[in-house]
Amino acid sequence: MFTANDQAKTPRWLPATAIIFFINALLLGAAYFGFEYVYKDKIYPDVFVGNINLGGKTSDEAKGLLEKRVDRIVNDGIIFSYGNNDMTLSPVMSSLDADIAHQIITFNTDDALKNALAYGRDGDFLDNLKNKMNLLIFRVELKANVGIDEEKVKQLLKDNFSIAEIPAENADLIYHDASAGRSALKKFSVAKESIGMSINYDRGINALKAKLSRLDNSKILLVAEKNYPQIFEKDVLNIDRTASALVGKAPFSLTGKDNRWKVGQAEFASWLHLELSPEPGATSSSQNKIIVALNPVVVKQYLTDKIALMINKKPVDAKFQIIKGKITKFQSSSDGMELDVDATFDAINHDLFHGTSTEVAIITKSTKSSVGLDEVNNLGIKEIIGTGQSNFSGSPVNRRHNIKVGADAVNGTLVKPDENFSLLKTLGEIDASTGYLPELVIKQNKTTPEFGGGLCQIGTTVFRGALSSGLPITQRQNHSYRVSYYEPAGTDATIYNPWPDFRFINDTGNYILIQSRIEGNNLYFDFWGTKDGRLVEQTKSTIYNIVKPKPAKIIETLDLKPGEKKCTEKAHNGADAYFNYKVTYQNGDIKEKKFNSHYVPWQEVCLLGVKELSATSTPSLIDPGAGSATLKQQ
């Protein structure tokens, strides 16, 4: 029983402490729930993407901030600098045809926004509490998801800065051809090595990735480094005798089934070079000897240019069309053939270095067609399951021509069950050899012809056909800016070899036959197959966040007559668009997707011919390799 004495033993501070603790707990709880109430449906404070503070912003507000920064980067570009030479890389390559304008850098602001909203919310209670407490002391910087066509960027950098590079040269063989009117006591001599200097493009691209992940487009300084040769003249002794003996095996012939290619001494001599080869039994990479060997780059280039072009034949799939409700073959299948360059190089190397034959048989390999005529009776094609349509009114002659060529290339294509259809693969080569006509793109301060104009009409229409058929879309990229041919905004798909592609999966369980038709200014792709009861629902496009473009950008050039002007088609408002897409399958399964599109405000870009470039003008900010180009705002 609790007595007065027990009560007297209770410390006086304990009740007060308990009350204070209780009050603090209430205050902390109130503060916590107040914090949650204030930031309901908002990003928590001090959450950044790069240096953009998204704290306290709703999803729409944060999205607007991110896309505003992306639009600025797209319009201003990213400057690379080496020495006295600057180049401005534009994420979008501009063109006189909207279809050829393509992105080499893409920004996925949706992922960054999702991660910002999820911070402090996507873990368990303790993890979330820890992250929120962390925000009281530190800022959290998240990275943007950026896609970069690294090979394209590297090539553009090389095109612009190659003048500053000096390749390292190994000591190598020089052939003295006595038949060229000079007497040569020695058929070969050795050229001295030289030290080179090269720009570290990979380091520059890594800097680009790091900066863009923070949505930072500040200048990137490229660095150069010395390149040292591996083979030195002083280490090459009496090797001319070995090289002369090898050249003495020429002339020899490369033989195929119906062809023969003769290789003379001078040609064969150009195939030889010096290289390092490990000594027999060597345990260290430094224990090498210098030998005469076939130069794989030179020999394989010869095989590709002189032989492969003559014998390579691509496989052809069977194609079909629907006439009066019946499947009819209109293109037979045939297997292809191609030169096995690597195997042929190995055969030449073996026969000439280790044999005595003066004939070397080239090696080929067959490539099978993927669709043969024997499959026609098992296709499961009964009816139209979906149709895509687009209008190309106002298209110039070349564009109309290319649309017809592209539509014919897709017409009759069979898509196997579970196949991930690739539109670029289906179109094949896009050049003059397949009937396409060129359009103009703006590169540096020049317009240059490039193939592909009109093919986004194909991409957009196939996209709409796949949607209409209820097929899962696995790859789709909207255009950089709004194009009149593809309205309503948000329902377009751009393609450009080798990327971006348009792809979908045939999950119907039967073959799909794609058939094209052009009626007036309308292009259609009908998807034939077997209906499986799936229901497709697609909302109309919602277009919002309209942004006016900047004034026209004028780039001075010496390649046009003074006063002559060539411009991109026209300026375009920036905008965002989306539509909701829902497929309900016969078994009750439902798949939903929201297709978002962001279009940058696109200013008109014009080349203006001048007698001489303005000394006070600033470097071009529209495309890679500004070089001597200059611009003025108009």
VOGU-3710 file (C-alpha; in Angstrom, 3 decimals, decimal comma):
1> mftandqakt> 0,000/0,000/0,000  1,334/3,438/-1,019  1,947/5,492/2,110  2,786/9,089/2,896  6,345/8,001/3,529  6,548/6,490/0,035  5,155/9,681/-1,385  7,783/11,653/0,484  10,468/9,538/-1,121  9,326/10,519/-4,692
11> prwlpataii> 11,690/13,185/-6,152  9,949/16,523/-6,543  11,443/17,033/-10,036  9,937/13,843/-11,473  6,350/15,076/-11,970  7,629/18,334/-13,453  9,913/16,435/-15,803  7,068/14,184/-16,882  4,884/17,205/-17,585  7,638/18,902/-19,595
21> ffinalllga> 8,284/15,702/-21,528  4,574/15,343/-22,229  4,287/18,963/-23,388  7,378/18,604/-25,626  5,962/15,421/-27,099  2,725/17,245/-27,873  4,636/20,148/-29,419  6,802/17,822/-31,513  3,753/15,878/-32,632  1,948/19,097/-33,506
31> ayfgfeyvyk> 5,029/20,333/-35,358  5,332/17,046/-37,260  1,685/16,957/-38,280  1,766/20,672/-39,049  4,817/20,089/-41,263  3,019/17,262/-43,043  -0,075/19,405/-43,478  1,886/22,316/-44,947  3,768/20,045/-47,381  0,856/17,852/-48,318
41> dkiypdvfvg> 1,103/17,344/-52,110  4,272/19,478/-52,109  7,968/18,716/-52,276  9,702/18,914/-48,918  11,954/21,962/-48,269  15,559/22,123/-49,508  15,078/19,430/-52,144  16,995/20,513/-55,231  17,475/19,207/-58,755  20,852/20,674/-59,614
51> ninlggktsd> 20,704/24,223/-58,282  16,929/24,519/-58,711  15,156/24,617/-55,357  11,912/22,658/-55,667  11,110/22,839/-51,952  7,501/23,826/-51,222  6,486/23,449/-54,882  3,563/21,415/-56,138  4,134/18,872/-58,872  2,972/21,268/-61,578
61> eakgllekrv> 5,025/24,172/-60,211  8,178/22,050/-60,003  7,612/20,646/-63,480  7,346/24,191/-64,835  10,636/25,195/-63,212  12,467/22,135/-64,545  11,133/22,490/-68,072  11,936/26,209/-68,124  15,560/25,371/-67,331  15,607/22,594/-69,959
71> drivndgiif> 14,196/24,965/-72,572  16,933/27,465/-71,759  19,614/24,805/-72,206  18,081/23,692/-75,505  18,005/27,263/-76,815  21,422/28,353/-75,500  23,311/25,112/-75,970  26,491/24,016/-74,187  29,823/25,626/-75,045  32,923/23,453/-75,383
81> sygnndmtls> 36,249/25,257/-75,468  39,825/24,351/-76,332  42,515/26,986/-76,806  41,020/29,853/-78,796  38,340/27,701/-80,389  34,787/27,496/-79,019  31,952/25,296/-80,172  28,333/25,453/-79,033  26,598/22,095/-78,878  22,840/22,277/-79,363
91> pvmssldadi> 20,770/19,450/-77,848  18,589/19,685/-80,962  20,067/19,538/-84,455  18,165/22,075/-86,559  16,955/21,459/-90,079  15,090/22,982/-92,981  12,762/19,984/-92,610  11,201/19,453/-89,189  11,499/15,677/-89,555  15,282/15,775/-89,693
101> ahqiitfntd> 15,573/18,061/-86,689  16,476/15,590/-83,983  17,637/15,475/-80,403  21,105/14,307/-79,459  20,453/15,178/-75,816  17,163/14,391/-74,069  15,958/15,392/-70,608  13,550/13,262/-68,579  12,147/15,833/-66,159  9,367/13,444/-65,123
111> dalknalayg> 11,871/11,136/-63,394  13,534/14,044/-61,567  10,134/15,329/-60,469  9,058/11,881/-59,280  12,255/11,480/-57,225  11,852/14,954/-55,707  8,280/14,240/-54,644  9,257/10,825/-53,278  12,103/12,087/-51,086  11,081/11,576/-47,461
121> rdgdfldnlk> 8,002/9,602/-48,528  9,139/6,437/-50,300  10,689/4,546/-47,341  9,421/3,159/-44,063  8,487/5,530/-41,208  11,951/5,680/-39,635  13,754/6,183/-42,944  11,317/8,906/-43,937  11,706/10,605/-40,535  15,488/10,466/-40,852
131> nkmnllifrv> 15,353/12,044/-44,336  13,055/14,814/-43,153  15,312/15,570/-40,190  18,241/15,658/-42,598  16,474/18,400/-44,572  16,507/20,609/-41,459  20,312/20,712/-41,652  21,367/19,916/-45,210  20,012/20,461/-48,695  19,452/17,388/-50,827
141> elkanvgide> 20,525/17,636/-54,452  18,977/15,131/-56,834  20,161/14,511/-60,379  18,183/14,858/-63,592  17,915/11,885/-65,933  19,656/12,934/-69,161  20,143/10,845/-72,301  23,129/11,670/-74,517  23,951/10,235/-77,932  27,611/9,972/-76,957
151> ekvkqllkdn> 28,883/8,746/-80,319  27,185/11,613/-82,129  28,470/14,177/-79,625  32,000/12,782/-79,840  31,926/12,930/-83,625  30,721/16,529/-83,558  33,518/17,435/-81,139  36,067/15,725/-83,365  34,736/17,513/-86,442  35,205/20,853/-84,725
161> fsiaeipaen> 38,459/20,366/-82,779  40,367/17,886/-84,952  42,508/20,728/-86,291  44,078/20,961/-82,823  45,024/17,272/-82,744  48,233/15,598/-83,906  48,082/11,804/-83,931  51,045/9,861/-82,572  52,848/7,949/-85,297  54,684/4,677/-84,787
171> adliyhdasa> 57,838/4,069/-86,719  56,547/2,297/-89,807  57,419/0,860/-93,172  57,887/2,927/-96,337  57,659/0,992/-99,581  59,853/2,052/-102,510  58,184/0,970/-105,741  60,847/0,549/-108,430  58,125/0,305/-111,096  57,173/3,910/-110,342
181> grsalkkfsv> 60,271/5,164/-112,138  62,822/5,002/-109,352  65,461/2,425/-108,611  65,417/1,116/-105,086  68,283/-0,833/-103,585  65,960/-1,493/-100,688  62,260/-2,006/-101,198  61,517/-0,759/-97,678  62,831/1,808/-95,273  61,573/2,840/-91,834
191> akesigmsin> 59,872/6,177/-91,121  60,722/7,779/-87,780  58,111/7,837/-85,022  56,509/11,044/-83,723  54,795/12,110/-80,503  51,151/13,164/-80,838  48,633/15,301/-79,030  44,953/14,429/-78,719  41,928/15,901/-76,994  40,360/13,709/-74,340
201> ydrginalka> 36,813/13,680/-75,733  35,614/11,039/-73,271  36,597/13,314/-70,396  34,677/16,155/-72,041  31,587/13,971/-72,474  31,804/12,856/-68,836  31,902/16,521/-67,842  28,866/17,115/-70,061  26,941/14,294/-68,369  27,850/15,542/-64,906
211> klsrldnski> 26,836/19,144/-65,669  23,585/18,275/-67,421  22,563/15,962/-64,585  22,558/19,187/-62,528  20,853/21,067/-65,397  23,986/23,186/-65,690  25,091/24,308/-69,149  28,171/26,306/-68,182  31,242/26,152/-70,422  33,213/22,897/-70,613
221> llvaeknypq> 36,978/23,179/-71,074  38,466/20,353/-73,100  41,932/19,098/-72,247  44,615/17,599/-74,473  47,216/15,036/-73,599  50,360/13,715/-75,229  50,215/10,419/-77,070  53,401/8,406/-77,314  54,212/5,899/-80,050  54,810/2,252/-79,205
231> ifekdvlnid> 57,335/1,499/-81,926  60,576/3,479/-82,274  62,917/3,614/-85,263  65,939/2,780/-83,112  64,368/-0,575/-82,199  63,725/-1,634/-85,791  66,712/-3,567/-87,187  66,962/-5,231/-90,629  63,196/-5,614/-90,794  63,154/-4,463/-94,422
241> rtasalvgka> 64,384/-7,921/-95,474  61,362/-9,587/-93,895  58,979/-7,089/-95,489  60,618/-7,478/-98,926  60,336/-11,269/-98,714  56,633/-10,991/-97,928  55,971/-8,580/-100,792  57,716/-11,061/-103,061  54,707/-13,363/-102,603  52,582/-10,930/-104,602
251> pfsltgkdnr> 50,809/-10,783/-106,900  48,160/-13,089/-105,477  44,402/-13,415/-105,905  41,390/-13,355/-103,633  38,805/-15,692/-105,100  35,066/-16,032/-104,689  32,455/-18,183/-106,352  32,190/-16,026/-109,454  34,834/-13,357/-108,940  38,571/-12,872/-108,610
261> wkvgqaefas> 40,413/-9,858/-107,193  44,117/-9,510/-108,025  46,404/-7,882/-105,449  49,732/-6,579/-106,810  52,967/-5,896/-104,965  52,332/-2,191/-104,406  48,826/-2,862/-103,057  50,073/-5,656/-100,815  52,941/-3,502/-99,555  50,390/-0,898/-98,403
271> wlhlelspep> 48,783/-3,617/-96,265  51,949/-4,181/-94,239  52,921/-2,363/-91,082  54,982/-2,843/-87,972  53,382/-4,031/-84,769  54,338/-5,393/-81,385  54,010/-9,090/-80,768  54,713/-10,880/-77,467  57,903/-12,917/-77,415  57,303/-16,682/-77,136
281> gatsssqnki> 56,984/-17,587/-73,482  56,781/-13,956/-72,379  55,219/-13,387/-68,966  55,064/-9,608/-69,154  53,305/-7,364/-71,641  56,540/-5,384/-71,902  58,373/-8,333/-73,448  57,455/-7,651/-77,060  59,213/-7,877/-80,367  58,591/-5,820/-83,486
291> ivalnpvvvk> 57,251/-7,789/-86,430  55,925/-7,160/-89,926  52,195/-7,899/-90,014  49,037/-7,177/-91,951  47,445/-3,904/-90,924  43,896/-5,033/-89,994  42,417/-1,545/-90,506  43,771/-1,225/-94,060  43,027/-4,806/-95,119  39,502/-4,865/-93,699
301> qyltdkialm> 38,776/-1,511/-95,347  39,901/-3,002/-98,681  37,658/-6,034/-98,147  34,701/-3,814/-97,261  35,151/-1,340/-100,126  36,301/-3,625/-102,944  34,699/-6,989/-102,243  31,806/-6,727/-99,783  30,037/-4,113/-101,909  30,045/-6,542/-104,834
311> inkkpvdakf> 28,811/-9,675/-103,082  26,768/-8,574/-100,075  23,054/-9,127/-100,487  20,542/-8,461/-97,735  17,887/-11,062/-96,912  14,400/-10,201/-98,074  11,341/-11,133/-96,037  8,208/-12,261/-97,754  5,577/-9,528/-97,836  1,857/-9,817/-98,212
321> qiikgkitkf> -1,124/-7,630/-98,906  -4,867/-7,894/-98,451  -6,859/-7,931/-101,674  -10,625/-8,396/-101,432  -10,226/-9,784/-97,925  -7,616/-12,381/-98,913  -3,914/-12,506/-98,079  -1,865/-12,332/-101,265  1,903/-12,582/-101,620  3,509/-9,686/-103,486
331> qsssdgmeld> 7,166/-10,148/-102,471  8,948/-13,481/-102,200  11,461/-14,183/-99,484  15,135/-14,767/-100,230  18,181/-15,400/-98,089  21,053/-12,976/-98,084  24,822/-13,272/-98,223  27,616/-11,193/-96,799  31,395/-11,263/-96,732  32,793/-12,471/-93,424
341> vdatfdainh> 35,431/-9,750/-93,180  37,094/-11,020/-90,014  37,321/-14,616/-91,212  38,640/-13,533/-94,626  41,299/-11,377/-92,965  42,388/-14,372/-90,880  42,553/-16,534/-94,031  44,743/-13,986/-95,844  46,962/-13,677/-92,786  47,393/-17,441/-92,501
351> dlfhgtstev> 47,854/-18,280/-96,181  50,326/-15,498/-96,984  52,380/-15,684/-93,804  52,374/-19,420/-93,299  51,627/-20,895/-96,715  52,798/-20,841/-100,304  49,501/-20,498/-102,173  48,959/-17,507/-104,466  45,192/-17,796/-104,106  43,140/-17,094/-100,994
361> aiitkstkss> 39,439/-17,976/-100,922  37,204/-15,310/-99,441  34,768/-16,496/-96,776  31,073/-15,652/-96,850  28,128/-16,370/-94,606  24,440/-16,592/-95,403  21,795/-14,504/-93,650  18,351/-16,008/-93,387  15,125/-14,141/-94,060  12,875/-14,012/-91,011
371> vgldevnnlg> 9,566/-14,532/-92,829  9,088/-17,160/-95,543  6,230/-18,026/-97,870  5,566/-21,295/-96,094  4,121/-19,363/-93,140  1,302/-17,750/-95,106  -1,300/-20,316/-94,090  -0,589/-19,987/-90,364  -0,623/-16,235/-89,940  -3,946/-15,863/-88,159
381> ikeiigtgqs> -4,759/-12,673/-90,082  -8,498/-12,122/-90,370  -9,463/-8,492/-89,833  -8,292/-4,964/-89,161  -7,513/-4,557/-85,461  -6,486/-0,888/-85,642  -5,668/1,969/-88,027  -3,313/4,914/-87,797  -3,921/8,091/-89,814  -2,138/11,402/-90,381
391> nfsgspvnrr> -2,367/14,293/-92,825  0,581/15,745/-94,753  -1,128/18,668/-96,528  1,342/21,360/-97,527  4,286/18,997/-97,865  6,825/19,889/-100,583  7,572/17,516/-103,450  10,620/15,801/-101,884  8,771/15,193/-98,637  5,791/13,646/-100,431
401> hnikvgadav> 8,156/11,427/-102,374  9,882/10,215/-99,198  6,569/9,518/-97,470  5,584/7,275/-100,385  8,943/5,449/-100,327  8,736/4,958/-96,545  5,113/3,795/-96,678  6,018/1,246/-99,376  8,911/-0,033/-97,237  6,547/-0,729/-94,318
411> ngtlvkpden> 3,669/-1,995/-96,460  3,235/-5,766/-96,217  5,428/-6,145/-93,125  4,626/-9,098/-90,898  5,140/-8,761/-87,159  5,529/-12,094/-85,398  3,783/-12,894/-82,115  5,796/-11,438/-79,187  8,126/-9,592/-81,600  9,387/-6,180/-80,506
421> fsllktlgei> 8,766/-4,355/-83,781  11,409/-1,794/-84,789  10,406/0,822/-87,342  14,003/1,748/-88,187  14,854/-1,895/-88,833  11,777/-2,238/-91,029  12,638/0,855/-93,077  16,206/-0,358/-93,654  18,747/1,893/-95,353  17,581/5,493/-95,658
431> dastgylpel> 19,586/6,968/-98,504  19,623/7,475/-102,252  20,143/3,744/-102,896  16,670/3,007/-101,489  14,961/5,838/-103,363  14,917/8,667/-100,819  15,520/12,297/-101,709  17,626/14,550/-99,462  16,554/17,551/-97,426  18,750/20,223/-95,860
441> vikqnkttpe> 20,022/20,411/-92,296  21,918/23,310/-90,739  25,323/22,248/-89,441  27,796/24,843/-88,283  27,250/27,741/-90,685  26,236/25,599/-93,645  23,291/23,715/-95,043  24,102/20,135/-95,951  21,884/17,469/-97,545  20,654/14,669/-95,322
451> fggglcqigt> 18,184/11,857/-95,880  15,130/11,226/-93,734  12,764/14,112/-94,467  9,146/12,929/-94,260  9,857/9,735/-92,348  8,451/11,072/-89,090  5,119/11,027/-90,928  5,662/7,281/-91,070  6,689/7,114/-87,397  3,704/9,142/-86,220
461> tvfrgalssg> 1,193/7,168/-88,267  2,564/3,775/-87,172  2,460/5,038/-83,556  -1,204/5,918/-83,949  -1,896/2,540/-85,561  -0,231/0,694/-82,683  -2,263/2,742/-80,172  -5,474/2,018/-82,052  -4,621/-1,704/-81,949  -4,007/-1,674/-78,191
471> lpitqrqnhs> -0,366/-2,739/-78,485  2,233/-2,023/-75,758  4,537/0,825/-76,858  8,142/0,097/-75,868  9,913/3,097/-77,415  8,543/6,449/-78,502  9,995/9,956/-78,548  7,990/13,056/-79,399  9,454/15,729/-81,681  11,626/18,453/-80,187
481> yrvsyyepag> 9,081/21,069/-81,188  5,516/21,094/-82,464  5,070/20,252/-86,127  1,884/21,112/-88,017  1,761/17,749/-89,796  1,348/15,899/-86,494  -1,369/17,806/-84,696  -2,917/17,319/-82,237  0,260/17,769/-80,202  1,254/14,792/-78,094
491> tdatiynpwp> 0,310/12,120/-80,631  3,513/12,218/-82,704  6,590/9,980/-82,818  9,939/11,030/-84,242  12,486/8,612/-85,695  16,071/9,210/-86,720  18,702/6,616/-87,538  20,166/5,174/-85,330  18,110/6,724/-82,520  15,362/7,408/-81,579
501> dfrfindtgn> 13,422/4,454/-82,886  9,717/3,650/-82,586  8,872/0,205/-81,211  5,901/-1,830/-80,031  5,310/-5,446/-78,996  2,858/-7,720/-80,761  1,162/-9,315/-77,760  -1,921/-10,536/-79,660  -0,720/-14,142/-79,987  -1,060/-13,970/-83,788
511> yiliqsrieg> 0,802/-12,353/-86,656  0,100/-8,722/-87,485  0,234/-7,534/-91,089  0,804/-3,814/-91,597  -0,626/-2,426/-94,808  -0,179/1,170/-95,982  -2,395/3,327/-98,147  -2,273/6,934/-99,256  -5,522/8,697/-100,088  -5,052/12,300/-101,147
521> nnlyfdfwgt> -3,086/14,011/-98,372  -3,840/11,291/-95,835  -1,532/8,437/-94,886  -2,987/5,300/-93,313  -1,473/2,183/-91,769  -3,964/-0,642/-91,270  -2,993/-3,290/-88,713  -4,453/-6,649/-89,732  -4,622/-9,580/-87,311  -7,111/-11,333/-85,086
531> kdgrlveqtk> -9,186/-9,411/-82,561  -8,895/-10,821/-79,032  -11,547/-8,751/-77,268  -9,274/-6,031/-75,868  -10,891/-2,601/-75,463  -8,847/0,528/-76,214  -9,640/3,931/-74,693  -7,669/7,072/-75,515  -8,444/10,587/-74,340  -7,980/13,672/-76,467
541> stiynivkpk> -4,695/15,533/-76,083  -4,544/18,172/-73,369  -2,238/20,998/-74,475  -1,014/23,541/-71,931  1,909/25,731/-70,861  2,181/27,588/-74,176  5,485/29,498/-74,463  6,371/31,957/-77,224  9,715/31,448/-79,028  12,567/33,932/-79,117
551> pakiietldl> 13,066/36,188/-82,171  14,647/34,643/-85,266  18,330/33,769/-85,050  20,500/34,812/-87,990  23,742/32,947/-88,671  26,162/34,591/-91,071  27,785/32,344/-93,668  30,131/32,701/-96,602  28,495/29,747/-98,403  25,484/31,736/-99,660
561> kpgekkctek> 25,422/34,725/-101,960  25,410/38,034/-100,029  21,835/38,731/-98,975  20,599/35,189/-99,700  18,772/33,601/-96,764  17,845/30,015/-95,889  15,683/29,360/-92,837  14,168/26,531/-90,847  10,503/26,115/-91,714  9,151/28,572/-89,113
571> ahngadayfn> 9,089/29,412/-85,421  7,053/27,215/-83,054  5,466/27,850/-79,681  6,660/25,673/-76,839  4,039/23,569/-75,100  3,316/20,529/-72,988  0,788/17,890/-73,918  -0,516/14,587/-72,633  -3,190/12,002/-73,272  -4,302/9,015/-71,200
581> ykvtyqngdi> -4,333/5,554/-72,704  -6,098/2,491/-71,316  -6,322/-1,076/-72,608  -8,788/-3,491/-70,986  -8,132/-7,118/-71,878  -10,758/-9,813/-72,203  -9,603/-11,463/-68,936  -10,215/-8,216/-67,052  -6,588/-7,075/-66,854  -6,116/-3,335/-67,325
591> kekkfnshyv> -3,012/-1,474/-68,487  -2,928/2,304/-68,277  -0,320/4,788/-69,455  -0,052/8,553/-69,617  1,834/9,745/-72,706  3,568/13,029/-71,882  5,222/15,286/-74,468  7,276/18,418/-73,973  7,940/20,745/-76,911  10,569/23,450/-76,641
601> pwqevcllgv> 9,806/26,957/-77,918  11,657/26,902/-81,214  12,933/30,080/-82,799  13,369/30,321/-86,533  17,000/29,876/-87,538  18,316/31,404/-90,761  21,590/31,360/-92,637  22,381/34,728/-94,201  24,980/35,091/-96,920  27,557/37,851/-96,337
611> kelsatstps> 30,741/39,034/-98,055  32,680/38,704/-94,802  31,779/37,666/-91,276  31,132/40,372/-88,683  34,081/40,726/-86,354  31,836/41,791/-83,466  29,283/39,021/-83,807  29,158/36,262/-81,221  29,736/32,566/-82,000  26,764/30,630/-83,309
621> lidpgagsat> 24,600/29,104/-80,624  22,459/26,912/-82,819  24,500/23,920/-83,809  27,758/22,164/-83,071  30,923/23,486/-84,591  30,301/27,195/-84,740  33,683/27,635/-86,400  33,550/30,889/-88,321  29,779/31,183/-88,086  28,331/34,248/-86,395
631> lkqq> 24,833/35,170/-85,384  22,667/38,190/-84,873  19,247/38,431/-83,285  16,532/39,722/-85,577
//
